[in-house]
Amino acid sequence: MSLKAATLDTVEVGTPQLTLKRILSVRCPVCRAKPKEQCTFTTGHPSVKTHTKRAVAATNAPPAESSGQAALRSLREFGALFRSK
């Protein structure tokens, strides 16, 4: 089996690029930093980098909805309260 034949069998799986904004949108499972806050060391000092597990949590979290989508959703829920059956 040649090297060329072996590379034809592989399939590249595209993973979305994680931005710092996306990573910081979830709570850190390691240091328990709140969303939009920096990760901290065990000493309590802020860390320049985020924990790897926080990035993994960001990939598993559902995408955040925009403020416009949130407003429309709340209006639909509000309107449903006043609909007669």
Order of alpha helices (4+ residues) and beta strands (2+ residues): alpha-alpha-alpha-alpha
